[in-house]
Amino acid sequence: MLGVLKVATVEQIQQISAPHLSYRHTDKPTPSKRKQAHTASHTGALSDLRKHGLAENGGRLPGGDRLRNLTPMGLKAAARELGRPVGEMGNPARGAGRIGALHPMTVNEAVHALLRPKPDLAQLAAESADVLAAAQAVVDAPDGLGTIVSCATEVALPATGTWSNPGKGGAQVDIVITAPEDGVPLLFVEIDNCFESAQVLAAKIDKCMRFGQRKVKDVDGTERPMWRTRWWVPDGRHGDQPYPSLRLVFNRVGPRNPGTVIAQLAELTEWHWKGTLYGGDGKLPIVATGMKQLKEHGPAGAVFRRFGRPHNQTLLEAIGNPRREAHDARKQAEYAARQREHKEELRRIAAQHRAEREASRPVCADCGTHFTDERWKDIEPAGWGAPRDTHPHLCDDCKQRAITAERQAEQADPGRCHVIGCVGL
């Protein structure tokens, strides 16, 4: 957990990794006693990690909660557990408590609001009915995105240098989410506590664009966008390669009005995000929301405003391209209609040919039965030198009876053919 969050309180770790514990120990007399009981197992685990040199105390928040973070050795161990290179783990978050840790705490809140972890009801079977009802309400609420391993924090986006040793001109994004199973292959999230101006945020977006436009040679020698060498995002239906979306989460604790900042920021960065009617290739989709709305409604709530659009949408709608999708859907519907018309025309022509063929099917001159396909094929000319059918106007059964009758007549009067032949002369 700390390998992802970098620095966190024990309660934040518990709420994400074991949310069912938040519904236990309701009989404790005070909120502090209940919190202590909820987090006891995680406090013990962190104590063990500290004894082994993997974790350390990182100071205290103004409210008194102790911060925890991993040591360099702990980051290496977390990298193995997460299956990530050590270079992607970032640096130890030491000293965060000395400056209040407002920003990392807000990042952790955003991670929790995005994941929306569900309590395990099986772990609460012995609890009271009202506790179970409260947990059930969380389970029934819309899901979040991915799991804790879908997230990374404090991720460098190098415009120069390397992943492990970024150079000047790049950016650092607060959260990266990769949850393709939930329709979000890659999402960058930047947190603002409303202390920064629109101009400062616009400069950060400039750096994100410089990183997005940077190309490097991949392991196969092919030049491609640097971000695609680390993260997988499917190409568009028309072969375009859309940029990952950037989501801005405004936590209104500072003096700036987020509504004003968003309006100014949209104007300052218009050339970065404004695409064409049907495409946004080479553009950076930017979506804004508030921390309060995010925590209340999650990714499924219509609380996201994409720059250039007039209304709030859900996250999936906001990071998508509905005009392009509607255009593609209309084209696909038109193509499907043409395909149906073509198939219907082929069926009509085939039916007409079958009717014409049946109308010309030969009829036996003896019994009046229509010829079978095999019999019809037998009487058709087979080419020069090929023997003609002896009874082309008779069906198979009548032909066999005719042949039998002729043979019997020959056997009864062997000279009949010679007399007939003589008479003919």
matplotlib code that plots the C-alpha trace (Angstrom):
import matplotlib.pyplot as plt

x = [0.0, 2.7, 4.6, 1.7, 0.7, 4.3, 3.1, -0.2, -1.8, -2.7, -6.4, -6.0, -4.1, -6.9, -9.7, -8.3, -6.9, -9.5, -12.6, -14.7, -12.8, -14.5, -17.8, -16.5, -16.1, -19.1, -19.5, -16.4, -17.3, -15.5, -14.5, -10.8, -11.3, -13.1, -10.4, -7.8, -9.7, -10.2, -6.5, -4.9, -3.9, -2.3, -0.6, 1.0, 2.0, 3.7, 5.5, 6.9, 8.0, 9.7, 11.6, 13.0, 13.9, 11.3, 9.0, 9.4, 7.4, 7.1, 5.9, 2.4, -0.5, -1.9, -4.7, -2.2, -2.4, 1.0, 2.3, 4.0, 6.3, 8.7, 12.4, 14.6, 14.8, 11.0, 10.5, 12.6, 10.5, 7.3, 8.6, 8.9, 5.4, 3.9, 5.9, 7.3, 10.9, 12.5, 13.0, 9.2, 8.7, 9.9, 11.8, 11.0, 8.5, 10.5, 9.7, 6.1, 4.8, 7.0, 5.2, 1.7, 1.4, -1.7, -0.9, -0.1, -3.1, -5.3, -3.7, -4.6, -8.2, -8.4, -7.0, -9.7, -12.4, -11.3, -11.0, -14.1, -13.1, -16.0, -16.3, -16.3, -19.8, -18.7, -16.3, -19.3, -21.7, -21.7, -22.4, -25.7, -28.4, -27.8, -24.0, -24.7, -27.1, -24.5, -21.9, -24.5, -25.2, -21.5, -21.4, -24.4, -23.0, -21.4, -17.9, -14.7, -11.7, -9.4, -7.6, -4.7, -2.2, -3.9, -2.5, 0.9, 1.7, 4.3, 5.1, 7.7, 6.8, 10.3, 10.4, 14.2, 16.4, 15.1, 12.4, 14.7, 16.7, 14.3, 15.8, 14.6, 11.3, 9.2, 6.3, 5.4, 1.8, 0.2, -1.7, -1.6, -4.4, -4.3, -7.7, -8.4, -10.9, -13.0, -12.7, -9.8, -6.5, -4.5, -5.5, -3.3, -4.6, -3.4, -4.5, -4.8, -5.6, -6.6, -3.3, -2.0, -3.0, -4.3, -1.0, 1.0, -1.4, -1.1, 2.7, 2.3, 0.0, 2.6, 5.1, 2.7, 2.3, 6.0, 6.3, 3.3, 4.9, 8.3, 9.3, 12.0, 13.2, 11.5, 13.2, 12.3, 14.0, 10.7, 10.2, 7.1, 5.7, 7.7, 4.6, 3.6, 6.8, 5.6, 1.8, -0.6, -3.5, -5.4, -5.3, -8.4, -10.7, -9.2, -5.6, -5.3, -3.3, -5.1, -3.2, -4.0, -6.5, -5.5, -8.0, -7.7, -9.2, -9.7, -9.8, -11.2, -9.0, -6.9, -7.9, -8.5, -12.0, -11.8, -14.5, -12.5, -9.3, -10.9, -12.3, -8.9, -7.1, -9.4, -8.6, -4.8, -4.6, -7.1, -4.6, -3.6, -7.1, -9.3, -9.6, -11.5, -15.1, -14.4, -10.9, -8.6, -5.4, -2.4, -4.6, -4.7, -8.2, -8.5, -11.3, -11.9, -13.9, -14.0, -12.8, -16.1, -18.0, -15.5, -15.7, -19.5, -20.2, -17.1, -16.1, -19.7, -21.2, -21.9, -19.5, -16.7, -16.4, -14.2, -12.7, -14.7, -18.0, -21.0, -22.2, -21.0, -20.6, -19.5, -15.7, -16.0, -18.2, -15.9, -12.7, -14.4, -15.3, -19.1, -19.1, -16.6, -18.4, -21.8, -20.2, -18.7, -21.9, -23.9, -21.3, -21.4, -25.3, -25.2, -22.7, -24.8, -27.9, -26.1, -24.9, -28.4, -29.7, -27.0, -27.7, -31.4, -30.8, -28.6, -31.4, -34.0, -31.8, -31.1, -34.8, -35.6, -33.0, -34.4, -37.9, -36.8, -34.8, -37.8, -40.0, -37.7, -37.2, -38.0, -41.0, -41.1, -43.0, -44.3, -45.4, -45.3, -42.8, -40.3, -36.7, -34.4, -31.3, -29.2, -31.4, -31.5, -27.7, -27.5, -29.5, -27.6, -25.0, -21.6, -19.4, -18.2, -18.0, -19.8, -22.7, -26.2, -28.7, -30.8, -34.1, -33.7, -37.5, -37.9, -37.2, -34.9, -37.6, -39.4, -36.0, -35.2, -38.6, -38.2, -34.7, -36.0, -39.0, -36.6, -34.3, -37.2, -38.5, -35.1, -34.9, -38.4, -37.8, -34.0, -34.4, -36.9, -34.3, -33.0, -36.5, -37.1, -33.8, -34.5, -37.9, -36.3, -34.0]
y = [0.0, 2.5, 1.5, 3.2, 6.1, 6.9, 8.4, 7.8, 7.5, 4.1, 4.9, 5.7, 2.4, 0.5, 2.2, 1.1, -2.3, -3.6, -1.4, -3.9, -3.0, 0.5, -1.3, -3.1, -2.2, 0.0, -0.6, 1.4, 4.5, 7.2, 7.9, 7.7, 4.3, 3.0, 4.3, 2.6, -0.7, -0.4, 0.2, -2.1, -4.9, -2.4, -0.5, -3.8, -4.7, -1.3, -1.7, -5.0, -3.3, -0.6, -3.2, -4.6, -1.3, -1.3, 1.5, 4.6, 7.2, 10.4, 12.9, 13.9, 15.7, 18.9, 16.7, 14.3, 11.4, 9.8, 9.5, 6.4, 5.9, 3.3, 3.4, 2.9, -0.8, -0.8, 0.7, -2.1, -4.7, -3.0, -2.9, -6.7, -7.1, -4.8, -6.2, -2.8, -1.7, 0.0, 3.1, 3.5, 3.6, 7.2, 8.4, 7.9, 10.5, 11.7, 14.9, 15.2, 15.7, 18.7, 20.7, 19.5, 16.9, 18.6, 17.6, 13.9, 13.6, 15.0, 12.6, 9.7, 10.9, 11.1, 7.6, 6.3, 8.2, 6.8, 3.2, 3.2, 0.0, -2.3, -3.9, -7.7, -8.5, -12.0, -10.4, -8.6, -11.5, -11.2, -7.4, -5.8, -5.2, -1.4, -2.0, -4.5, -2.1, 0.6, -1.7, -3.0, 0.5, 0.9, -2.4, -1.5, 2.0, 2.4, 0.9, 2.7, 2.2, -0.8, -1.7, -0.2, -1.9, 0.0, 3.2, 4.9, 8.3, 11.0, 9.7, 11.5, 12.5, 13.3, 15.7, 15.0, 12.4, 8.9, 7.4, 6.8, 10.0, 12.7, 15.9, 19.4, 20.5, 17.5, 17.2, 15.0, 13.8, 13.1, 9.9, 7.5, 5.0, 2.0, 0.2, -1.0, -3.5, -0.6, 1.4, 3.6, 2.3, 5.3, 8.4, 11.1, 12.9, 16.2, 17.5, 21.2, 22.5, 25.8, 27.6, 27.7, 30.1, 29.2, 30.3, 27.9, 25.0, 25.9, 25.7, 22.1, 21.2, 22.5, 20.2, 17.3, 18.1, 18.2, 14.8, 13.5, 14.6, 13.1, 10.1, 7.6, 4.3, 1.3, -2.1, -3.1, -0.1, 1.6, 5.2, 5.8, 8.1, 7.7, 7.2, 4.2, 2.4, 2.2, 2.2, 0.4, 2.3, 0.9, 2.8, 4.5, 2.8, 4.9, 4.2, 7.4, 7.4, 9.4, 11.0, 9.9, 12.1, 14.5, 15.0, 17.9, 17.5, 20.8, 20.5, 23.8, 24.5, 27.3, 30.9, 30.5, 30.0, 26.8, 27.9, 31.0, 29.1, 26.4, 29.1, 30.8, 27.5, 26.4, 29.5, 29.4, 25.8, 25.7, 24.8, 21.8, 20.3, 21.6, 19.0, 18.8, 17.8, 14.1, 13.7, 14.6, 13.0, 15.0, 16.7, 16.3, 15.7, 17.8, 17.0, 18.9, 18.0, 18.9, 16.7, 16.9, 15.8, 13.0, 11.6, 11.7, 10.4, 8.6, 8.0, 7.0, 10.4, 13.2, 15.5, 15.8, 18.8, 18.3, 21.4, 22.5, 20.8, 22.6, 19.9, 17.7, 14.0, 10.7, 10.0, 7.5, 10.0, 12.9, 11.1, 9.7, 11.4, 11.3, 13.3, 10.9, 7.9, 9.2, 9.8, 6.4, 4.8, 6.6, 5.4, 1.9, 1.9, 3.2, 0.5, -2.2, -0.9, -1.1, -4.6, -5.7, -4.2, -5.9, -9.3, -8.8, -8.0, -11.1, -13.2, -11.8, -12.5, -16.0, -16.6, -15.4, -17.6, -20.6, -19.8, -19.5, -22.8, -24.6, -23.2, -24.8, -28.1, -31.0, -33.2, -37.0, -37.6, -40.9, -40.2, -36.4, -36.3, -33.4, -34.5, -34.5, -32.4, -35.5, -36.6, -33.1, -33.0, -36.4, -35.3, -32.1, -32.2, -33.2, -32.1, -33.4, -37.2, -37.8, -40.3, -38.8, -40.1, -42.8, -41.6, -37.9, -37.4, -39.9, -39.8, -42.4, -44.8, -44.6, -44.9, -48.1, -49.5, -48.6, -50.1, -53.3, -53.5, -53.0, -55.8, -58.1, -57.3, -58.1, -61.4, -62.4, -61.5, -61.4, -60.7, -57.9, -55.3, -56.9, -57.1, -53.6, -52.6, -54.4, -52.8, -49.5, -50.2]
z = [0.0, 1.0, -2.2, -4.1, -1.7, -0.6, 2.7, 4.5, 7.9, 9.3, 8.9, 5.2, 4.7, 6.5, 4.6, 1.2, 2.0, 4.5, 4.3, 6.2, 9.4, 9.3, 10.2, 13.2, 16.9, 16.9, 20.6, 21.5, 23.5, 21.5, 17.8, 18.8, 20.5, 17.4, 15.1, 17.3, 17.1, 13.3, 12.7, 15.3, 12.9, 10.4, 13.2, 14.3, 10.8, 10.3, 13.6, 12.3, 9.1, 11.1, 13.1, 9.9, 8.4, 5.8, 7.1, 9.3, 11.0, 8.9, 11.4, 12.4, 10.9, 12.6, 14.0, 15.6, 13.2, 12.6, 9.1, 7.8, 4.8, 3.4, 3.6, 0.4, 1.4, 1.8, -1.6, -3.1, -1.3, -2.5, -6.1, -5.9, -4.5, -7.1, -10.0, -10.9, -11.6, -8.6, -10.8, -11.0, -7.3, -6.7, -3.6, 0.1, 1.3, 4.2, 6.0, 4.7, 8.2, 8.9, 6.2, 7.1, 4.3, 2.9, -0.7, -0.2, 2.1, -0.6, -3.1, -0.9, -0.6, -4.3, -4.7, -2.2, -4.0, -7.4, -6.1, -3.9, -2.2, -1.1, 2.3, 2.4, 3.8, 4.7, 7.3, 8.9, 9.3, 13.1, 13.1, 13.8, 11.2, 11.0, 10.5, 7.7, 6.1, 6.0, 4.5, 2.0, 0.8, 0.0, -1.8, -3.9, -4.8, -8.2, -8.5, -8.7, -11.0, -10.7, -7.5, -5.5, -7.9, -10.8, -9.2, -9.0, -7.4, -7.9, -11.4, -13.5, -17.1, -18.5, -21.4, -21.4, -19.7, -18.8, -16.8, -13.9, -14.3, -15.6, -17.1, -17.2, -18.7, -17.7, -15.3, -12.3, -12.2, -8.8, -9.8, -12.7, -13.1, -15.5, -15.4, -18.9, -17.5, -16.4, -19.7, -18.5, -20.0, -18.8, -16.9, -15.4, -12.3, -10.9, -7.5, -6.7, -3.3, -4.8, -3.9, -7.5, -10.2, -13.6, -15.1, -12.9, -13.8, -17.5, -17.3, -15.8, -18.7, -21.2, -19.6, -19.9, -23.6, -24.1, -22.6, -24.6, -27.8, -27.0, -29.1, -28.4, -30.0, -28.4, -27.9, -31.4, -32.9, -33.8, -32.9, -30.9, -28.2, -25.0, -22.9, -25.0, -24.1, -20.5, -20.7, -23.1, -24.7, -27.7, -31.0, -32.2, -34.7, -37.5, -36.5, -34.5, -31.3, -28.7, -25.8, -22.3, -20.5, -17.8, -14.9, -12.6, -9.1, -7.2, -3.4, -2.2, 0.9, -0.5, -1.3, -5.0, -6.6, -8.6, -11.0, -12.0, -12.2, -14.5, -16.9, -17.1, -17.5, -20.3, -22.2, -21.6, -22.7, -25.6, -28.2, -26.2, -25.8, -28.6, -31.3, -34.6, -35.0, -35.4, -34.0, -31.2, -32.3, -30.9, -28.3, -24.6, -23.2, -19.9, -17.4, -14.2, -11.1, -7.4, -4.5, -2.7, -5.8, -6.5, -3.0, -3.0, -6.4, -7.6, -11.3, -12.2, -11.2, -13.6, -11.9, -14.6, -17.0, -20.0, -21.4, -24.5, -23.4, -21.9, -19.5, -16.7, -17.6, -16.0, -16.2, -19.1, -21.0, -20.3, -21.5, -24.5, -27.8, -28.2, -31.5, -33.0, -31.6, -32.9, -36.3, -36.3, -35.2, -37.9, -40.5, -39.2, -39.3, -42.9, -43.9, -42.2, -44.0, -47.3, -46.5, -45.7, -48.9, -50.9, -49.3, -49.9, -53.6, -53.9, -52.2, -54.6, -57.7, -56.5, -55.9, -59.4, -60.9, -59.0, -60.2, -63.8, -63.5, -62.0, -64.8, -67.4, -65.6, -68.1, -67.5, -68.2, -71.5, -70.0, -66.4, -66.3, -63.3, -63.2, -63.7, -60.7, -60.8, -61.5, -64.4, -65.8, -65.8, -67.5, -70.5, -71.1, -73.9, -72.6, -75.5, -78.9, -79.1, -75.9, -76.3, -76.1, -73.6, -75.2, -73.7, -73.0, -72.6, -69.9, -66.2, -64.6, -63.7, -67.0, -68.8, -66.9, -67.8, -71.4, -71.6, -70.0, -72.4, -75.4, -74.2, -73.7, -77.2, -78.7, -76.9, -78.0, -81.7, -82.4, -86.1, -85.7, -86.0, -89.3, -90.8, -89.9, -91.3, -94.6, -94.9, -94.3, -97.3]

ax = plt.figure().add_subplot(projection="3d")
ax.plot(x, y, z, "-o")
ax.set_aspect("equal")
plt.show()
